[in-house]
């Protein structure tokens, strides 16, 4: 499936759009980490949850559950939220 990568993570993928596989978001991030070592740690914390500053959209709908089922036709977009002032 197509994964759209935010600018802060382009140092891992080089490309804005990459392909990855997985039946769930957790599997998708594992596949991304296999293809682009280190990227999953930037998205998922040590407890296996999405990091607070990361937003994930599947087919345009924001999701937070890593167990969410995915299909090969889905589009996943990662967005890194900005904070501060």
N, C-alpha and C positions, 0 to 999 in steps of 0.2 A: 504494500500500500504506500501511498505517497505521504511523506512526512515533511512538513515545512518547518525549517529550523530558524530560530531567532539569531540576530546578528551576534550577540555575545557567545554563541556556541559554534559559530562558523570556523573557529580555530580547530575544531574537531572534525567537521565534515567538509569544509572548504566550499561546499555548494549549499545554496538556500533550500533546495528540494532534494531529498534522498528517498530511496526505497528501503522498506523494512518489512518484516513479517512478524506475525504474532496473532494468537487467538484472543489475547487480552492486552490491555495496556502494559501490564507487567511483562508479558512475553515480548511485546514490541520494544520496550526499553532494554530488555536483555539482548535482543537481536541488534538493536542500535549500538549497544556497548560492545558486542562482538565485532561489529563492522568498524566502529569508531571508538576505540578504547578510551574510557574515562568519561564519556558523555553522560552515562546513566547517573553517575555520582553527582553531577551538576543538576539533575532533575529530581532524583529520588534520594531521600535521606537514609541514614543508617537504620532507621526503624522500618524502612520499606514504605514510606509515605511520600507523596509529592512534597517537595520543598515549598514553603509558604510563598516565595516570590515567583513560583512557576505557575503558569496557567496552561491548561491543555484543553483544546477544542477538538471534538470529533464531529466532522460534517457540520461545523459551525456552532455546535452546542458545547458549552463549557462543561467539563467533567472533572471529578476529583478521585473517583474510585479506580484503583489500579486493576481490579478484577473485571472491569467493564469488558464485555465481549466485543470483539472487532471482526470485521469481514475484510477480505482482500480489496474490496471496492471503496473502503472508507478512506477519508482524508484526515490526517491528524496534524494539527498545527500547535506548535509549542510557542509560547510567548513568555518572555521574562518581564515580570512586572517591575516597575521602577518605584522607588520610595525615597523619602528624604525631603529636604526642603531647601 
